[in-house]
Amino acid sequence: MAKEAFDEAFDKAFDKETIDAKVREGFPLAHRWHNDFHLEMPFGLVNDPNGISWHAGKYHIFFQWNPLGIEHKHKCWGHVETADFVHYRLPVLALWPSDVHDKDGCYSGAGFVEDGVLRLVYTCNRKEDDVRTPAQRLASWQGEKAGARKDEIIIEHEPPGYTAHFRDPSRFCKDGREFLVLGAQTEAEKGRAVLYEKEADGWKLAGEIETELSDFGYMWECPTLLSLPEGDVLFFSPQGLPAEEYRWQNLYQSGYVAGKLDLASLKFRHGDFHELDRGFDFYAPQVFSHEGRVLLFGWMGMPEREEEYPTAEEGWLFSLTMPRELHLRDGKIFSAPPEEMKALRKGAPQVFEGAGTESFGQALAPKSEVELEIAFGEAQEVCIDLDYKETGERMRLSYVRRTAVMTLDREGMKLGGRGVRRFRLEAADSLKLQIYQDKTAVEVFFQEGAEAASFFVFPTEDVCPELRISADGKLGKIEGKMWELGGFIWNAE
């Protein structure tokens, strides 16, 4: 195809003005399955959060987006900005395929501020005769009207010894040195993280991060390396881990290892790999640090499981999670919603409690936040249900003290994905939960953030669930607070 015809085809397919106008027409989101405090688009497929950064007094949140359909094709970047995670500017198309380098998709990457400019780095995807050619490219954010200006290719292809599954750059700075961390696959089909260092004459391969995970999946996606006062943390999403009874139960996982990285040898001495989320719908998170806070956004969804999401019939798929603030303690990440999310609360909480009972119920609002502590008393097994009584559906969380196992059971729902997830959770005398329930997206934080779980439920009718607590013996005490929540406030100005 001649260059002129090639350019014209892309200009027609990815007309930013037309796509942005269609997005504006889609807000406010009206369908009963559209969430109000989770970032979603009125059409198309959303996946990995990208380029999350702080610039000019705002958080900039980019994300993978196919505005042309609900397939994993035509990957672009969308963009929103917010100062407080509650008030947002409307999303716009930010970055899209436009030349031979990224004609098959603008894949994931990161954002950072350089000389007062918000820079982006991303993977260009190009395929010819089913042969993939990845390249890493810089771009500069020009504002929501113009989008991102594409700049130079800084890494032209994968290094020797690795396959073309080489992508998702993020920036890492330490001891005055600047690196890019990329997810990679060796020719032996083992997942790895690779470092490139910025030198005077360009980006040079520094080498592979030497972890203690020599055989840990066939590909590592979306790596981020942070150096925190408590230690170094490598976040990544390994593909190809075999499911076990209490871990690695999704198709693909997302987690981290924490320890100490020696930049001279690139040896990383670390503890166990921990999953960041135990729910059904969480993958490819992006983590970044700003003014001493470590924040995370995840993709609420799961690749290659699109048939489990009934919103596809309505023309859209997937969400981003709420933001989470992370803390590293003794080699373990604890997570919680940031303080800003309290602004979603509508007025004073409804306080509820019970004692010496084996069952308890509390009606929930259409969108709710619940803080709950259950003292076990005589009970050995406790169940917490989102009970959609009118439709006969139920989402159950159950905890068994003897085995210290939490179970997520979605078998009681009629639409969407089902299944069961189990994980270990230490709870000595009481079970503590913080539950955020949106229209379909639910996020739960256990034992003050020691674990988290994200999942979707799609009730067959537009009804509010009741929170039902039951046990196999008398509970010591139930204490709870429930807030009705509002949604994001979108401003087109």
C-alpha positions in Angstrom: 0.0 0.0 0.0 1.4 3.4 -0.9 2.1 5.7 2.0 -0.6 8.2 1.0 -3.3 5.5 0.9 -1.9 4.0 4.2 -2.1 7.3 6.0 -5.6 8.0 4.7 -6.8 4.6 5.9 -5.6 5.3 9.4 -6.9 8.9 9.4 -10.4 7.5 8.5 -10.4 4.7 11.0 -9.1 6.7 13.9 -10.7 10.1 13.4 -10.0 11.7 16.8 -12.6 14.4 16.5 -15.4 11.9 15.5 -14.4 9.4 18.2 -14.2 12.1 20.9 -17.6 13.4 19.9 -19.1 9.9 20.1 -17.6 9.6 23.6 -19.2 12.9 24.7 -22.6 11.7 23.4 -22.2 8.5 25.5 -22.0 10.4 28.8 -23.6 10.2 31.3 -23.4 6.4 31.1 -27.0 5.2 31.3 -27.2 1.4 31.1 -28.0 -0.3 34.4 -24.8 -2.4 34.1 -22.6 0.7 33.7 -20.6 1.5 36.8 -20.6 5.0 38.4 -17.3 5.0 40.3 -15.2 2.8 38.1 -13.7 4.1 34.9 -15.6 2.7 31.9 -16.2 3.8 28.3 -19.6 4.1 26.6 -18.4 1.8 23.8 -15.4 -0.4 22.9 -13.0 -2.5 24.9 -11.0 -1.1 27.9 -8.0 -3.0 29.3 -4.6 -2.2 30.7 -4.2 1.1 32.6 -1.2 3.0 31.1 0.9 6.1 31.5 -0.4 6.9 35.0 1.3 10.1 36.1 1.1 13.4 37.9 1.5 16.6 35.8 0.4 20.2 36.0 -1.6 19.6 39.1 -3.6 16.6 37.8 -3.4 12.8 37.7 -3.3 11.6 34.1 -4.8 8.2 33.6 -4.3 6.6 30.2 -5.7 3.2 29.3 -5.8 0.6 26.5 -8.9 1.1 24.5 -10.4 -0.3 21.2 -12.9 2.4 20.2 -13.8 0.4 17.0 -15.2 -2.7 18.6 -15.0 -5.1 21.6 -12.2 -7.3 20.2 -8.6 -7.2 21.3 -7.7 -5.3 18.1 -7.0 -1.7 17.1 -5.4 -0.9 20.4 -5.4 2.8 21.2 -4.9 4.8 24.4 -7.7 6.7 26.0 -7.1 9.5 28.6 -8.8 11.1 31.5 -7.5 13.5 34.1 -8.5 14.2 37.7 -7.2 16.1 40.7 -9.0 14.1 43.3 -10.2 10.7 41.8 -13.8 11.9 42.0 -14.0 14.9 39.5 -12.9 13.9 36.0 -12.7 15.5 32.6 -14.4 13.4 29.9 -12.3 10.7 28.3 -10.6 11.4 24.9 -8.7 9.4 22.4 -5.0 10.0 23.2 -2.9 7.7 21.1 -3.8 5.6 18.1 -2.2 3.5 15.3 -1.0 5.9 12.6 2.2 4.5 10.9 4.1 1.4 10.0 5.6 1.0 13.4 2.3 0.8 15.4 -0.1 -0.1 12.7 -1.2 -3.2 14.6 -1.6 -1.5 17.9 -0.3 1.0 20.4 0.4 -1.4 23.3 1.0 -0.6 26.9 3.5 1.7 28.4 4.2 4.3 31.1 4.2 8.1 31.7 6.7 10.4 33.3 7.6 14.1 33.5 10.7 15.3 31.8 11.7 19.0 31.6 8.2 20.0 32.4 6.7 17.8 29.7 4.5 14.7 30.2 6.3 12.0 28.2 4.9 8.6 27.3 6.7 5.5 26.4 4.9 2.6 24.7 5.2 -0.5 22.6 4.5 -0.2 18.9 3.1 -3.4 17.5 3.6 -4.4 13.9 2.8 -7.7 12.2 3.7 -8.9 8.8 2.8 -12.4 7.7 2.1 -13.3 11.3 5.6 -12.1 12.4 5.5 -9.6 15.2 8.0 -6.7 15.3 7.9 -4.7 18.6 9.5 -1.3 19.0 9.6 1.1 22.0 8.7 4.7 21.3 8.5 8.0 23.1 5.6 10.4 22.8 4.8 13.8 24.3 1.4 14.7 25.6 0.0 17.8 23.8 -3.3 18.1 25.7 -6.7 16.5 25.2 -7.5 18.3 21.9 -4.3 17.2 20.1 -3.5 14.0 22.0 0.0 12.6 22.1 2.7 13.6 19.6 4.7 10.6 18.5 8.4 11.1 18.9 11.5 8.9 18.3 11.8 5.1 18.3 14.2 4.4 21.1 14.4 0.6 21.0 13.9 -0.8 17.5 13.4 -4.5 18.3 13.8 -7.2 20.9 17.3 -8.1 22.1 19.1 -11.3 21.1 17.9 -14.3 23.0 14.3 -13.1 23.4 11.2 -13.6 21.3 9.1 -10.7 19.9 6.9 -10.9 23.0 8.8 -7.9 24.3 6.6 -5.0 25.6 5.1 -2.8 28.2 7.9 -0.4 29.2 8.0 1.4 32.5 10.5 3.9 33.8 12.7 3.3 36.8 15.2 5.7 38.3 17.8 5.0 41.0 21.1 6.4 42.1 21.0 9.1 39.3 20.5 6.5 36.6 17.5 6.1 34.3 16.1 2.7 33.2 13.3 1.2 31.3 11.9 -2.1 32.5 10.2 -4.3 29.9 8.3 -7.6 30.0 10.0 -10.3 27.9 9.9 -13.9 26.9 13.2 -15.8 26.3 13.6 -18.0 23.3 13.1 -20.9 25.7 9.6 -19.4 26.4 10.3 -18.3 30.0 9.0 -15.0 31.3 11.5 -12.3 32.3 12.0 -8.6 33.1 14.7 -6.8 31.1 16.4 -3.4 31.8 17.6 -0.8 29.4 19.6 2.1 30.6 19.6 5.6 29.2 23.1 6.7 28.1 24.5 9.7 26.2 24.0 8.0 22.8 20.7 6.3 23.5 19.1 3.5 25.3 21.3 0.4 25.8 20.5 -3.1 27.1 21.7 -3.3 30.7 20.6 -6.9 31.0 18.0 -9.2 32.5 16.9 -8.8 36.1 18.1 -12.0 37.8 15.3 -13.2 40.1 14.8 -16.4 42.0 11.9 -17.3 39.6 13.7 -19.1 36.8 10.7 -21.1 35.7 7.7 -18.9 36.4 5.4 -18.7 33.4 6.0 -18.2 29.7 5.7 -14.4 29.6 5.8 -11.5 32.1 3.6 -8.6 31.2 3.4 -5.0 32.5 6.4 -4.9 34.8 7.0 -2.0 37.2 10.0 -1.6 39.4 9.8 0.7 42.4 12.5 1.6 45.0 10.7 2.3 48.3 12.2 3.1 51.7 11.2 -0.4 52.8 12.8 -2.1 49.8 12.6 -2.7 46.1 9.4 -4.1 44.5 9.0 -5.7 41.1 5.4 -5.8 40.0 4.5 -7.9 37.0 1.8 -10.1 35.5 3.1 -13.6 34.7 1.2 -15.8 32.2 1.3 -19.6 32.3 1.3 -20.4 36.0 -0.6 -23.6 36.7 -3.6 -23.1 39.1 -3.2 -24.4 42.6 -5.9 -24.9 45.3 -5.2 -21.5 47.1 -3.4 -19.5 44.5 -3.0 -18.7 40.8 -6.6 -19.5 40.1 -7.2 -17.0 37.3 -6.1 -17.6 33.7 -3.3 -15.1 34.2 -2.0 -13.6 37.5 -0.7 -10.2 38.7 1.6 -9.8 41.7 5.0 -8.8 43.0 8.2 -9.8 44.7 9.9 -7.5 47.3 13.5 -7.4 48.3 16.7 -5.7 47.2 18.0 -5.1 43.7 21.7 -4.8 43.2 22.1 -2.6 40.1 25.7 -3.6 39.6 24.9 -7.3 39.1 21.1 -6.9 38.4 20.6 -9.6 41.0 17.3 -9.3 42.9 17.1 -11.0 46.2 13.5 -11.2 47.2 10.7 -13.1 49.0 7.8 -15.1 47.6 5.6 -13.9 44.7 2.4 -12.5 46.1 -0.8 -11.9 44.2 -2.2 -8.4 44.4 -5.8 -9.4 44.0 -7.7 -12.7 44.6 -10.8 -11.9 42.6 -12.1 -13.1 39.3 -11.6 -9.9 37.4 -8.2 -8.3 37.9 -5.1 -8.1 35.6 -2.3 -6.0 34.3 -2.2 -3.3 37.1 0.0 -0.2 36.8 1.7 1.2 39.9 3.3 4.6 40.3 4.7 6.8 43.0 3.9 10.4 43.7 5.0 12.5 46.7 5.6 9.4 48.8 2.3 7.7 47.9 2.3 4.5 45.9 -0.9 4.2 43.8 -2.3 1.4 41.7 -4.9 1.0 39.1 -5.8 -2.4 37.7 -7.8 -3.7 34.7 -11.1 -5.2 35.9 -11.4 -8.0 33.4 -9.6 -11.0 32.2 -8.2 -11.6 28.7 -9.5 -14.5 26.7 -12.6 -14.6 28.8 -14.7 -12.1 26.9 -17.7 -14.5 26.7 -18.1 -14.2 30.5 -19.1 -10.5 30.3 -22.7 -9.8 29.1 -22.0 -6.1 28.5 -20.4 -7.2 25.2 -24.0 -7.5 23.9 -24.4 -3.8 24.7 -21.2 -2.7 23.0 -18.7 -2.3 25.7 -16.3 -4.4 27.9 -14.4 -4.0 31.1 -13.4 -1.3 33.6 -10.5 0.0 35.6 -10.4 -0.6 39.3 -10.7 2.2 41.8 -7.3 3.6 42.7 -5.5 1.8 45.5 -2.9 3.1 47.8 -0.2 0.6 48.6 2.1 0.1 51.6 5.0 -2.3 51.9 5.3 -3.9 55.4 7.7 -6.7 56.1 7.9 -7.7 52.4 4.1 -7.7 52.0 1.9 -5.2 50.2 -1.2 -3.9 51.9 -3.8 -2.0 49.9 -6.6 0.4 50.6 -8.7 3.0 48.7 -7.1 6.4 49.0 -8.5 9.0 51.3 -10.0 10.9 48.4 -12.6 8.1 47.8 -14.4 9.2 51.0 -15.8 12.2 49.0 -18.1 9.7 47.2 -20.0 9.1 50.5 -23.5 10.7 50.7 -23.9 12.0 54.2 -23.6 10.1 57.5 -23.2 6.3 57.6 -26.0 3.9 58.6 -24.6 2.1 61.6 -25.7 -1.5 62.3 -24.7 -4.2 64.8 -25.8 -7.5 66.2 -24.6 -9.9 68.9 -25.2 -13.5 69.8 -26.9 -14.2 66.5 -26.3 -16.7 63.7 -27.8 -14.5 61.0 -28.1 -10.9 60.1 -29.3 -8.7 57.2 -28.6 -5.2 56.1 -30.1 -3.5 53.0 -27.6 -1.8 50.7 -27.9 1.2 48.5 -27.6 1.1 44.7 -23.9 1.9 45.3 -22.5 1.3 48.7 -19.4 1.2 50.9 -19.5 -1.1 53.9 -17.0 -1.4 56.8 -17.7 -4.6 58.6 -16.1 -6.5 61.5 -17.4 -9.9 62.6 -16.2 -11.3 65.9 -16.4 -15.1 65.5 -17.6 -16.1 68.9 -18.7 -19.8 68.7 -18.8 -19.8 64.9 -16.3 -21.7 62.8 -17.7 -20.8 59.4 -19.1 -17.4 58.4 -20.8 -16.4 55.1 -21.2 -12.9 53.8 -23.6 -12.7 50.9 -24.6 -10.1 48.4 -28.2 -11.4 48.2 -30.4 -10.4 45.2 -33.6 -11.7 46.8 -35.9 -10.6 44.0 -34.0 -12.6 41.4 -32.9 -15.5 43.5 -29.2 -14.7 42.9 -26.3 -14.6 45.3 -22.6 -13.8 45.5 -21.0 -15.4 48.5 -17.9 -14.8 50.5 -17.3 -17.5 53.1 -14.5 -18.0 55.7 -13.5 -21.2 57.6 -11.5 -20.5 60.8 -10.0 -24.0 61.0 -8.4 -23.9 57.6 -8.0 -20.1 57.5 -9.5 -20.1 53.9 -11.6 -17.5 52.3 -13.8 -18.6 49.4 -15.4 -16.4 46.7 -18.3 -18.2 45.2 -20.1 -16.8 42.1 -22.1 -19.9 41.3 -25.3 -18.3 42.6 -25.4 -15.7 39.8 -27.2 -16.4 36.5 -25.4 -14.1 34.1 -21.7 -13.6 33.4 -18.8 -15.5 34.8 -19.2 -17.9 37.7 -16.8 -20.2 39.5 -15.0 -20.3 42.8 -11.8 -18.8 44.1 -10.0 -19.8 47.4 -7.1 -18.2 49.2 -5.5 -18.3 52.6 -6.4 -15.5 55.0 -5.3 -15.1 58.6 -8.1 -13.9 60.9 -7.6 -14.7 64.6 -10.7 -13.5 66.4 -12.6 -11.4 63.9 -13.0 -10.9 60.2 -12.7 -7.4 58.8 -13.9 -6.4 55.4 -14.3 -3.1 53.5 -16.7 -3.6 50.5 -17.2 -1.2 47.6 -20.3 -2.2 45.6 -20.9 -0.4 42.3 -23.6 -1.3 39.8 -21.7 -4.4 38.7 -18.1 -3.9 39.9 -17.3 -5.1 43.5 -14.0 -4.6 45.3 -13.4 -6.1 48.7 -10.4 -5.4 51.1 -9.8 -8.0 53.8 -8.1 -7.7 57.2 -7.2 -4.0 56.7 -5.8 -4.6 53.2 -3.8 -7.7 53.7 -5.7 -9.1 50.7 -8.1 -7.7 48.1 -10.6 -9.2 45.6 -12.2 -7.6 42.5 -15.1 -9.1 40.6 -18.1 -8.4 38.6 -21.7 -9.5 39.2 -24.5 -9.0 36.7 -27.9 -9.3 38.3 -30.7 -10.2 35.9 -32.8 -7.3 37.1 -32.1 -3.8 38.3 -32.3 -4.5 42.1 -30.1 -3.7 45.1 -28.6 -6.5 47.0 -29.0 -7.2 50.7 -25.9 -7.9 52.8 -26.6 -11.2 54.5 -24.4 -12.6 57.3 -24.8 -16.2 58.4 -22.8 -18.6 60.5 -22.7 -22.2 61.8 -22.8 -21.0 65.4 -23.5 -17.9 67.5 -21.3 -14.9 66.4 -19.7 -12.8 69.1 -20.6 -9.4 67.6 -21.3 -7.8 64.2 -20.4 -4.1 63.8 -20.8 -2.3 60.6 -21.2 1.0 58.8 -22.8 1.5 55.4 -22.5 4.6 53.3 -24.5 5.3 50.1 -22.1 6.3 47.4 -22.3 8.7 44.6 -20.5 8.4 41.3 -17.7 10.2 39.4 -18.5 13.8 38.5 -17.8 14.3 34.8 -17.1 17.7 33.4 -16.9 18.4 29.7 -15.4 21.8 30.2 
